[in-house]
Amino acid sequence: MDRKTKIYLAANIAVLEVLLLIVHFTVYKTLSIAFGFDSFALRVAFGLLSVTFFTSFIIVRFSRNRLAQWYYTASGYWFGLVHFLFVGAVIFYVVFNIFNDLNIATPLATLGIICFAPFFLIHLYGTWNSVRAQVTPITMKVKNLPEFWKNHKLVFVSDVHLGAVYGKGFSRKVVNRIMALNPATVIIGGDLYDGPKCDAEAIVQPWRDLKPPHGVHYITGNHEFYGEFDRFMAAIKGVGINILKNQTVEIEGMQFVGVDYNDTHKRENFEAVLEKIELKKDMPAVLIKHEPDNLDVAEKKGFVLGFFGHTHQGQIYPLTHITKRIYNGFDYGYKMFKTLGVYTSSGAGSWGPPLRLGTRSEIVLVSFA
């Protein structure tokens, strides 16, 4: 990382931390007005809570002990909760001022409960919703579909984000659900790991039991590069998962091309990688890429299908509108880009706050027609 990038990153962190301080101050001040508590200790506590999000990232980057992972997980939950409480605080001030203007007397504690309780409950729902990983069945149309794939299915799963928040138990849950679907093959679309230090080998062990007839194939996402990349790759190989690094695997008359995130993140690099890959004209070609961008490059190359992840569909509403705008509507679901069928998954796990609101975690069961 060069000096300019470091300065840019530091400036962004500083701005975000100031915003977090404002959020925490607003929530604390509103709670103190509504419920009548105010003390130096609580002010200090809220001040310290405002820095947990960034400090937890720093700590887990250098340590994988349980205390560090607990701190990282707790900060993620709090990060989500405090922003919901901030919305409650804003509503409290708006309603309080309206009632004041109308000379309506309302007990502050009652108003506080009315404004904060729903958002606390929404946070609980979002937390519960983030670990459900439901099965999403889809049917994708393929011209000249090989006979084998008329009667067999594959599973596509991305963005599991194994690490401090989603551990071995969640890993096992995802694997069990995939096994119950009995797919011919399994495709992992990147971000199997979250990035921070963790017991990489233990956390991925449940995947050793996943043995579909035509194997499990994986490509990198951006988060694998945020941590112990070599260790992550060794652990993935260790449980029998095939890593596709700008490579092709042929499965019963279809060719699946998996590309590395770092090698294809930029458009010109993506074009250079595809230039070196020869596609067989008589065999449908399927692209596996982490981020659903530069779709025109893939379509021009001759791919008929593409599997993507990365976006989480925004993960928490209303961020869904942002991802939809960034990826021109290809942030989630099955859509056509000219002759290229595109499926972008919302992911099985989550990043940052373990929350899902207005989106869902999913495992995709793919049929072909």
C-alpha positions as CSV (number, residue, x, y, z in Angstrom):
1,M,0.0,0.0,0.0
2,D,1.6,3.3,-1.1
3,R,1.6,6.5,0.9
4,K,-1.2,8.1,-1.0
5,T,-3.5,5.1,-0.4
6,K,-2.6,5.1,3.3
7,I,-3.5,8.8,3.6
8,Y,-6.8,8.3,1.7
9,L,-7.7,5.3,3.9
10,A,-6.8,7.1,7.1
11,A,-8.9,10.1,6.1
12,N,-11.9,7.9,5.4
13,I,-11.6,6.1,8.7
14,A,-11.3,9.5,10.5
15,V,-14.5,10.8,8.8
16,L,-16.4,7.6,9.6
17,E,-15.2,7.6,13.2
18,V,-16.5,11.2,13.5
19,L,-19.9,10.1,12.1
20,L,-19.9,7.2,14.6
21,L,-19.2,9.6,17.5
22,I,-22.2,11.7,16.3
23,V,-24.4,8.6,16.1
24,H,-23.4,7.5,19.6
25,F,-23.7,11.0,21.1
26,T,-27.2,11.3,19.6
27,V,-28.4,7.9,20.9
28,Y,-26.9,8.5,24.4
29,K,-28.4,12.0,24.7
30,T,-31.8,10.9,23.6
31,L,-31.8,7.9,26.0
32,S,-30.8,10.2,28.8
33,I,-33.6,12.7,28.0
34,A,-36.2,10.0,27.6
35,F,-35.3,7.9,30.6
36,G,-33.6,10.4,32.9
37,F,-30.2,8.7,33.2
38,D,-27.0,10.7,32.8
39,S,-23.6,10.0,34.3
40,F,-19.9,10.5,33.5
41,A,-19.4,6.7,33.4
42,L,-22.1,6.2,30.8
43,R,-20.8,9.0,28.6
44,V,-17.4,7.4,28.7
45,A,-18.9,4.0,27.9
46,F,-20.7,5.3,24.8
47,G,-17.5,7.1,23.8
48,L,-15.6,3.8,24.0
49,L,-18.4,2.0,22.1
50,S,-18.0,4.4,19.3
51,V,-14.5,3.1,18.5
52,T,-15.2,-0.6,18.9
53,F,-16.0,-1.1,15.2
54,F,-12.6,0.0,13.9
55,T,-10.5,-1.3,16.9
56,S,-12.1,-4.8,16.5
57,F,-10.9,-4.9,12.9
58,I,-7.4,-4.0,14.0
59,I,-7.3,-6.5,16.8
60,V,-8.5,-9.5,14.8
61,R,-6.1,-8.7,12.0
62,F,-3.3,-9.6,14.4
63,S,-4.9,-12.1,16.8
64,R,-7.1,-15.1,16.5
65,N,-7.7,-15.9,20.2
66,R,-11.2,-16.3,21.5
67,L,-11.3,-12.9,23.3
68,A,-10.4,-11.1,20.1
69,Q,-13.0,-13.0,18.2
70,W,-15.6,-12.3,20.9
71,Y,-14.8,-8.6,20.8
72,Y,-15.1,-8.5,17.0
73,T,-18.4,-10.3,17.1
74,A,-19.8,-8.1,19.9
75,S,-18.7,-4.9,18.0
76,G,-20.5,-6.1,14.9
77,Y,-23.8,-6.7,16.8
78,W,-23.4,-3.3,18.5
79,F,-22.6,-1.5,15.3
80,G,-25.9,-2.7,13.8
81,L,-27.9,-2.0,16.9
82,V,-26.7,1.5,17.5
83,H,-27.7,2.6,14.0
84,F,-31.2,1.3,14.5
85,L,-31.3,3.1,17.8
86,F,-30.1,6.3,16.0
87,V,-33.2,6.1,13.8
88,G,-35.3,5.7,16.9
89,A,-33.6,8.8,18.4
90,V,-34.3,10.9,15.3
91,I,-38.0,9.9,15.4
92,F,-38.1,10.7,19.1
93,Y,-36.9,14.3,18.4
94,V,-39.3,14.8,15.6
95,V,-42.3,13.5,17.6
96,F,-41.2,15.4,20.7
97,N,-41.1,18.7,18.8
98,I,-44.4,18.1,17.1
99,F,-46.1,17.3,20.4
100,N,-44.5,20.4,21.9
101,D,-45.9,22.6,19.1
102,L,-49.3,21.1,19.6
103,N,-49.1,21.4,23.4
104,I,-49.6,17.6,23.8
105,A,-48.2,16.3,27.0
106,T,-46.6,12.9,26.7
107,P,-44.4,11.2,29.3
108,L,-40.9,11.1,27.9
109,A,-40.3,7.5,29.0
110,T,-43.4,6.4,27.2
111,L,-42.3,8.2,24.1
112,G,-38.8,6.7,24.4
113,I,-40.2,3.2,24.6
114,I,-42.5,3.8,21.6
115,C,-39.6,5.1,19.5
116,F,-36.8,2.7,20.5
117,A,-38.6,-0.6,21.2
118,P,-39.6,-1.3,17.6
119,F,-36.1,-0.8,16.3
120,F,-34.6,-3.0,19.0
121,L,-37.0,-5.7,17.9
122,I,-36.2,-5.1,14.2
123,H,-32.5,-5.6,15.1
124,L,-33.3,-8.9,16.8
125,Y,-35.2,-10.0,13.8
126,G,-32.4,-9.0,11.5
127,T,-29.9,-10.9,13.6
128,W,-32.0,-14.1,13.5
129,N,-32.6,-13.6,9.8
130,S,-28.9,-13.4,9.0
131,V,-28.2,-17.1,9.9
132,R,-31.1,-18.8,8.2
133,A,-29.5,-19.5,4.8
134,Q,-32.6,-20.6,3.0
135,V,-32.6,-22.6,-0.2
136,T,-33.5,-20.6,-3.4
137,P,-34.5,-22.8,-6.3
138,I,-34.0,-21.3,-9.8
139,T,-34.2,-22.6,-13.4
140,M,-31.7,-21.2,-15.9
141,K,-32.1,-21.7,-19.6
142,V,-29.2,-23.0,-21.6
143,K,-29.1,-23.4,-25.4
144,N,-28.0,-26.9,-26.5
145,L,-28.2,-28.1,-22.9
146,P,-26.3,-31.5,-22.5
147,E,-28.6,-34.4,-21.7
148,F,-27.0,-34.9,-18.2
149,W,-28.0,-31.5,-17.0
150,K,-31.7,-32.0,-17.9
151,N,-31.9,-34.3,-14.9
152,H,-29.2,-33.0,-12.5
153,K,-28.8,-29.9,-10.5
154,L,-25.9,-27.9,-9.0
155,V,-25.7,-25.8,-5.9
156,F,-24.2,-22.3,-6.0
157,V,-23.2,-20.7,-2.7
158,S,-21.2,-17.5,-2.1
159,D,-20.2,-15.1,0.7
160,V,-20.3,-17.5,3.6
161,H,-17.8,-15.3,5.5
162,L,-16.5,-17.9,7.9
163,G,-14.5,-16.3,10.7
164,A,-15.1,-14.7,14.1
165,V,-18.9,-14.2,13.6
166,Y,-19.8,-17.3,11.6
167,G,-17.9,-20.3,13.0
168,K,-17.8,-24.0,12.7
169,G,-21.5,-24.4,13.7
170,F,-22.7,-22.2,10.9
171,S,-20.3,-23.9,8.5
172,R,-21.8,-27.2,9.4
173,K,-25.4,-25.9,9.0
174,V,-24.6,-24.7,5.4
175,V,-22.9,-28.0,4.5
176,N,-25.8,-30.0,5.9
177,R,-28.3,-28.0,3.8
178,I,-26.3,-28.5,0.7
179,M,-25.9,-32.2,1.3
180,A,-29.7,-32.6,1.6
181,L,-30.1,-31.1,-1.9
182,N,-28.0,-33.9,-3.4
183,P,-26.4,-31.8,-6.2
184,A,-24.2,-33.1,-9.0
185,T,-21.6,-30.4,-8.1
186,V,-21.2,-27.4,-5.8
187,I,-19.8,-24.0,-6.8
188,I,-18.5,-21.6,-4.2
189,G,-18.4,-18.0,-5.5
190,G,-15.8,-16.5,-3.2
191,D,-15.6,-15.0,0.3
192,L,-15.8,-18.4,2.0
193,Y,-13.7,-16.7,4.6
194,D,-14.4,-13.3,6.1
195,G,-10.8,-12.2,6.3
196,P,-9.8,-11.6,9.9
197,K,-7.6,-14.2,11.6
198,C,-9.4,-17.3,12.7
199,D,-8.8,-21.1,13.1
200,A,-9.0,-21.5,9.3
201,E,-8.5,-25.2,9.3
202,A,-11.1,-26.1,12.0
203,I,-13.8,-23.7,10.7
204,V,-13.8,-25.3,7.2
205,Q,-13.7,-28.9,8.3
206,P,-17.4,-29.6,7.8
207,W,-16.8,-29.0,4.1
208,R,-14.8,-32.2,4.0
209,D,-18.0,-34.2,4.3
210,L,-19.4,-32.5,1.1
211,K,-18.7,-35.0,-1.7
212,P,-21.0,-34.5,-4.7
213,P,-20.2,-36.7,-7.7
214,H,-18.6,-33.9,-9.7
215,G,-16.8,-32.2,-6.9
216,V,-16.8,-28.8,-5.1
217,H,-15.2,-25.9,-7.0
218,Y,-14.2,-22.6,-5.6
219,I,-13.0,-19.1,-6.7
220,T,-11.6,-16.4,-4.5
221,G,-13.5,-13.3,-3.4
222,N,-12.1,-10.0,-2.1
223,H,-12.3,-11.0,1.6
224,E,-9.8,-13.9,1.3
225,F,-7.2,-11.3,0.4
226,Y,-7.9,-9.3,3.6
227,G,-6.3,-12.0,5.8
228,E,-4.0,-15.0,5.8
229,F,-4.6,-15.8,2.1
230,D,-2.1,-18.7,1.8
231,R,-3.5,-20.3,5.0
232,F,-7.0,-19.9,3.7
233,M,-6.1,-21.5,0.4
234,A,-4.3,-24.4,2.1
235,A,-7.3,-25.1,4.4
236,I,-9.7,-25.1,1.4
237,K,-7.5,-27.5,-0.5
238,G,-7.1,-29.6,2.6
239,V,-10.8,-30.4,2.7
240,G,-10.8,-31.5,-0.9
241,I,-12.2,-28.3,-2.6
242,N,-10.9,-27.6,-6.0
243,I,-9.6,-24.0,-6.4
244,L,-10.2,-22.6,-9.9
245,K,-7.7,-19.8,-10.6
246,N,-8.5,-18.7,-14.1
247,Q,-9.1,-22.3,-15.0
248,T,-11.7,-24.4,-16.7
249,V,-13.3,-27.6,-15.5
250,E,-15.6,-29.7,-17.8
251,I,-18.5,-31.4,-16.2
252,E,-20.8,-33.6,-18.3
253,G,-20.8,-31.5,-21.4
254,M,-20.6,-28.0,-19.8
255,Q,-17.4,-26.0,-19.2
256,F,-17.1,-24.0,-16.0
257,V,-14.5,-21.2,-15.9
258,G,-13.6,-19.9,-12.5
259,V,-11.6,-16.6,-12.3
260,D,-9.6,-15.2,-9.5
261,Y,-10.8,-12.0,-7.8
262,N,-7.5,-10.1,-7.8
263,D,-6.7,-11.1,-11.3
264,T,-10.0,-9.9,-12.7
265,H,-11.1,-7.1,-10.5
266,K,-10.1,-4.5,-13.1
267,R,-11.7,-4.5,-16.5
268,E,-8.5,-4.7,-18.4
269,N,-7.2,-7.5,-16.3
270,F,-10.4,-9.4,-16.7
271,E,-10.1,-9.1,-20.5
272,A,-6.5,-10.3,-20.4
273,V,-7.4,-13.3,-18.3
274,L,-10.3,-14.3,-20.7
275,E,-8.0,-13.7,-23.7
276,K,-5.9,-16.7,-22.5
277,I,-8.9,-19.0,-21.9
278,E,-10.1,-21.0,-24.9
279,L,-13.8,-21.9,-24.9
280,K,-15.0,-24.9,-26.8
281,K,-17.6,-23.8,-29.3
282,D,-19.7,-27.0,-29.0
283,M,-20.0,-26.8,-25.2
284,P,-22.0,-24.3,-23.1
285,A,-19.6,-22.1,-21.1
286,V,-20.4,-21.0,-17.6
287,L,-18.4,-18.2,-15.8
288,I,-17.9,-18.2,-12.1
289,K,-16.8,-14.7,-10.9
290,H,-17.1,-13.0,-7.5
291,E,-18.3,-9.6,-8.6
292,P,-21.1,-9.0,-11.1
293,D,-19.3,-6.4,-13.1
294,N,-18.0,-6.1,-16.7
295,L,-20.8,-8.4,-17.9
296,D,-20.3,-7.2,-21.5
297,V,-16.8,-8.7,-21.5
298,A,-18.1,-12.1,-20.4
299,E,-21.0,-12.0,-22.9
300,K,-18.7,-11.0,-25.7
301,K,-16.4,-14.0,-24.9
302,G,-19.2,-16.4,-25.4
303,F,-20.4,-17.4,-21.9
304,V,-24.0,-18.3,-21.7
305,L,-24.3,-18.2,-17.9
306,G,-22.5,-16.5,-15.1
307,F,-22.6,-17.0,-11.3
308,F,-21.7,-14.1,-9.1
309,G,-21.8,-13.0,-5.4
310,H,-20.2,-10.1,-3.5
311,T,-23.1,-7.7,-3.3
312,H,-25.1,-9.3,-0.5
313,Q,-28.0,-7.4,-2.2
314,G,-27.1,-4.6,0.1
315,Q,-27.7,-6.8,3.1
316,I,-29.6,-4.2,5.1
317,Y,-32.5,-2.1,3.6
318,P,-32.3,0.6,2.3
319,L,-28.7,-0.2,1.2
320,T,-30.4,-2.5,-1.4
321,H,-31.1,0.5,-3.5
322,I,-27.4,1.4,-3.5
323,T,-26.2,-2.0,-4.7
324,K,-28.9,-2.1,-7.3
325,R,-27.7,1.2,-8.7
326,I,-24.0,0.3,-8.5
327,Y,-24.5,-3.0,-10.4
328,N,-27.2,-1.7,-12.8
329,G,-29.9,-4.1,-11.5
330,F,-27.6,-7.1,-11.5
331,D,-27.0,-7.0,-7.8
332,Y,-29.4,-9.9,-7.1
333,G,-31.3,-12.7,-8.8
334,Y,-31.5,-14.2,-12.3
335,K,-31.5,-11.7,-15.2
336,M,-30.4,-11.6,-18.8
337,F,-27.6,-9.4,-20.1
338,K,-28.1,-9.8,-23.8
339,T,-27.3,-13.5,-24.4
340,L,-25.7,-14.0,-20.9
341,G,-27.8,-15.4,-18.2
342,V,-26.7,-13.8,-14.9
343,Y,-27.4,-15.1,-11.4
344,T,-26.1,-12.9,-8.5
345,S,-26.5,-14.4,-5.0
346,S,-27.2,-12.4,-1.9
347,G,-24.8,-14.8,-0.1
348,A,-25.1,-17.3,2.7
349,G,-23.5,-15.2,5.4
350,S,-23.0,-11.5,6.1
351,W,-20.3,-8.9,6.6
352,G,-19.9,-6.3,9.3
353,P,-23.0,-6.4,11.5
354,P,-24.5,-9.9,11.4
355,L,-27.9,-8.5,10.2
356,R,-30.2,-9.2,7.3
357,L,-33.1,-6.7,6.8
358,G,-35.1,-6.7,3.5
359,T,-32.7,-9.4,2.1
360,R,-32.1,-13.0,3.0
361,S,-29.2,-15.4,3.3
362,E,-29.4,-18.1,0.6
363,I,-28.1,-21.3,-0.9
364,V,-29.0,-21.5,-4.6
365,L,-30.3,-24.7,-6.1
366,V,-29.9,-24.5,-9.9
367,S,-31.9,-26.5,-12.4
368,F,-31.3,-26.2,-16.2
369,A,-33.7,-26.1,-19.0
